[in-house]
Amino acid sequence: MSMMEQAKERARRNRKRIALPEGEESRTVQAAARIRDEGLAEPILIGDPDRIRETGKKTGTDLCGLETVNPETSPKLQAYADMLYALRKAKGLTREEAEKLTRDPMYYGMLMVKTGDADGLVSGAEHTTGDMLRPALQIIRTKPGIQTVSSCFVMDCPNKALGENGLLIYADCVVVPNPTAGELAQIAVSAAETARVLFDFKEPRVAMLSFSTKGSAKHELVDKVRQAVEIAHHMAPDLTLDGEMQFDAALIPEVGRSKAPGSPVAGRANVLIFPDLQSGNIGYKITQRIGGAECFAVLQGLAAPCNDLSRGCSVEDIVNTVVLTALQAG
Ligand SMILES: CC(C)(COP(=O)(O)OP(=O)(O)OC[C@H]1O[C@@H](n2cnc3c(N)ncnc32)[C@H](O)[C@@H]1OP(=O)(O)O)[C@@H](O)C(=O)NCCC(=O)NCCS
């Protein structure tokens, strides 16, 4: 059974309520119907019910049994606006602005998650990453002990000798452009937790990647990764984590043995932490496009799960992201 099929089995056992703020969008409506039909979660389409019905008609989607919420007429609008105002007034948000923003399906969806009216949220078929992340950071905020939200990609590689039976976790590939050593350490600790909780890794083995292995090169960029290793050891003393090391030293046993002898991670890493967003984003695309890996992404470090889609996503991508969001919520 593939990684995603296993994830679907787990999601079916504990159906979560997932808010879809792009509820009028055609791929989202079709994905919601498929999620309902397969019993994967309880999707909530947020938007104008007339427009949602119109999309249903246009795409030939049966909307029967799908929950829809219209922020404009919702009895919760005022309470949500009050909550948003309380959360953001110190940052200069006025009551009028809070009321206006709450009518925006993205903000409304985030407030549903904040209050527990939904267990998670998936968006991004039409919005940019920043459009979705900013309200998530402002409203949902971070998990206790974590200050940095980041992303985590699971790469399902054709070569099953790699990582965890072919699965590799990559972080961060979407959120933090130029992390400090402290942020890098938090990304590593969060990625290990995502590997354990979401993808069932028994022992996450985390490699902090660089262009240097154990002092083979000297540069301030290498120093940053070495410092992140120290901070991460301090944050999570029981975590199997090592670095700095090069990509091949992390993954290939004989290279790991020769470049980092005695390392508990080198040659057998299953979680790879990239030193910045350029390397992480490029790295996952190389693995996907040249390496032939399937990839799935989630955000990590938020107090409740909210996940982003690519604007080029397919109906299936939305279904898969809802499944992973439901598992994060569970
Ligand atoms: C994440 C991102 C949207 C934040 O944007 P930003 O302009 O820094 O937003 P703001 O400064 O308004 O930050 C909003 C709030 O979130 C907080 N924040 C920003 N990034 C954060 C992070 N990674 N983790 C936790 N909190 C964060 C800020 O401290 C701020 O908090 P406050 O308003 O309560 O003080 C931005 O870093 C970004 O666009 N990242 C890259 C996304 C991208 O384009 N990726 C490519 C995808 S393929």
The ligand as an SDF file (V2000), in Angstrom:
LIG
                    3D

 48 50  0  0  0  0  0  0  0  0999 V2000
    5.5810   33.4950    5.8840 C   0  0  0  0  0  0  0  0  0  0  0  0
    5.4780   34.8930    5.3200 C   0  0  0  0  0  0  0  0  0  0  0  0
    4.1760   34.9920    4.5730 C   0  0  0  0  0  0  0  0  0  0  0  0
    5.4590   35.9040    6.4320 C   0  0  0  0  0  0  0  0  0  0  0  0
    5.3740   37.1410    5.8060 O   0  0  0  0  0  0  0  0  0  0  0  0
    5.7650   38.4890    6.5330 P   0  0  0  0  0  0  0  0  0  0  0  0
    5.7310   39.5710    5.5540 O   0  0  0  0  0  0  0  0  0  0  0  0
    6.9690   38.2040    7.3590 O   0  0  0  0  0  0  0  0  0  0  0  0
    4.5140   38.6690    7.4170 O   0  0  0  0  0  0  0  0  0  0  0  0
    4.4680   39.5590    8.6500 P   0  0  0  0  0  0  0  0  0  0  0  0
    5.7740   40.1960    8.9220 O   0  0  0  0  0  0  0  0  0  0  0  0
    3.2690   40.4260    8.4770 O   0  0  0  0  0  0  0  0  0  0  0  0
    4.2210   38.4880    9.7550 O   0  0  0  0  0  0  0  0  0  0  0  0
    2.9700   38.1670   10.2360 C   0  0  0  0  0  0  0  0  0  0  0  0
    3.1520   37.6120   11.5990 C   0  0  0  0  0  0  0  0  0  0  0  0
    3.6590   36.2730   11.4940 O   0  0  0  0  0  0  0  0  0  0  0  0
    4.9000   36.1650   12.1960 C   0  0  0  0  0  0  0  0  0  0  0  0
    5.7530   35.2850   11.3910 N   0  0  0  0  0  0  0  0  0  0  0  0
    6.2940   35.5390   10.1860 C   0  0  0  0  0  0  0  0  0  0  0  0
    6.9380   34.4380    9.7460 N   0  0  0  0  0  0  0  0  0  0  0  0
    6.7960   33.4890   10.7070 C   0  0  0  0  0  0  0  0  0  0  0  0
    7.2040   32.1260   10.8370 C   0  0  0  0  0  0  0  0  0  0  0  0
    7.8950   31.4970    9.9010 N   0  0  0  0  0  0  0  0  0  0  0  0
    6.8460   31.4640   11.9570 N   0  0  0  0  0  0  0  0  0  0  0  0
    6.1280   32.0430   12.9270 C   0  0  0  0  0  0  0  0  0  0  0  0
    5.6990   33.3200   12.8670 N   0  0  0  0  0  0  0  0  0  0  0  0
    6.0310   34.0220   11.7670 C   0  0  0  0  0  0  0  0  0  0  0  0
    5.4300   37.5580   12.3150 C   0  0  0  0  0  0  0  0  0  0  0  0
    6.2520   37.6220   13.4450 O   0  0  0  0  0  0  0  0  0  0  0  0
    4.1590   38.3500   12.4580 C   0  0  0  0  0  0  0  0  0  0  0  0
    3.6690   38.2520   13.7650 O   0  0  0  0  0  0  0  0  0  0  0  0
    2.8890   39.4800   14.4390 P   0  0  0  0  0  0  0  0  0  0  0  0
    2.1190   40.1740   13.3380 O   0  0  0  0  0  0  0  0  0  0  0  0
    2.0080   38.8410   15.4420 O   0  0  0  0  0  0  0  0  0  0  0  0
    3.9670   40.3420   14.9800 O   0  0  0  0  0  0  0  0  0  0  0  0
    6.7140   35.1940    4.4350 C   0  0  0  0  0  0  0  0  0  0  0  0
    7.8700   34.8470    5.1250 O   0  0  0  0  0  0  0  0  0  0  0  0
    6.7260   34.5180    3.1380 C   0  0  0  0  0  0  0  0  0  0  0  0
    6.0610   34.9980    2.2250 O   0  0  0  0  0  0  0  0  0  0  0  0
    7.5370   33.4200    3.0320 N   0  0  0  0  0  0  0  0  0  0  0  0
    7.8490   32.7640    1.7930 C   0  0  0  0  0  0  0  0  0  0  0  0
    6.6440   32.2180    1.2250 C   0  0  0  0  0  0  0  0  0  0  0  0
    6.8370   31.9100   -0.2200 C   0  0  0  0  0  0  0  0  0  0  0  0
    6.6120   32.7210   -1.0810 O   0  0  0  0  0  0  0  0  0  0  0  0
    7.2560   30.6750   -0.4770 N   0  0  0  0  0  0  0  0  0  0  0  0
    7.3980   30.1780   -1.7770 C   0  0  0  0  0  0  0  0  0  0  0  0
    6.4850   29.0430   -1.8730 C   0  0  0  0  0  0  0  0  0  0  0  0
    6.7060   28.0220   -3.2280 S   0  0  0  0  0  0  0  0  0  0  0  0
  1  2  1  0
  2  3  1  0
  2  4  1  0
  2 36  1  0
  4  5  1  0
  5  6  1  0
  6  7  2  0
  6  8  1  0
  6  9  1  0
  9 10  1  0
 10 11  2  0
 10 12  1  0
 10 13  1  0
 13 14  1  0
 14 15  1  0
 15 16  1  0
 15 30  1  0
 16 17  1  0
 17 18  1  0
 17 28  1  0
 18 19  1  0
 18 27  1  0
 19 20  2  0
 20 21  1  0
 21 22  1  0
 21 27  2  0
 22 23  1  0
 22 24  2  0
 24 25  1  0
 25 26  2  0
 26 27  1  0
 28 29  1  0
 28 30  1  0
 30 31  1  0
 31 32  1  0
 32 33  2  0
 32 34  1  0
 32 35  1  0
 36 37  1  0
 36 38  1  0
 38 39  2  0
 38 40  1  0
 40 41  1  0
 41 42  1  0
 42 43  1  0
 43 44  2  0
 43 45  1  0
 45 46  1  0
 46 47  1  0
 47 48  1  0
M  END
$$$$
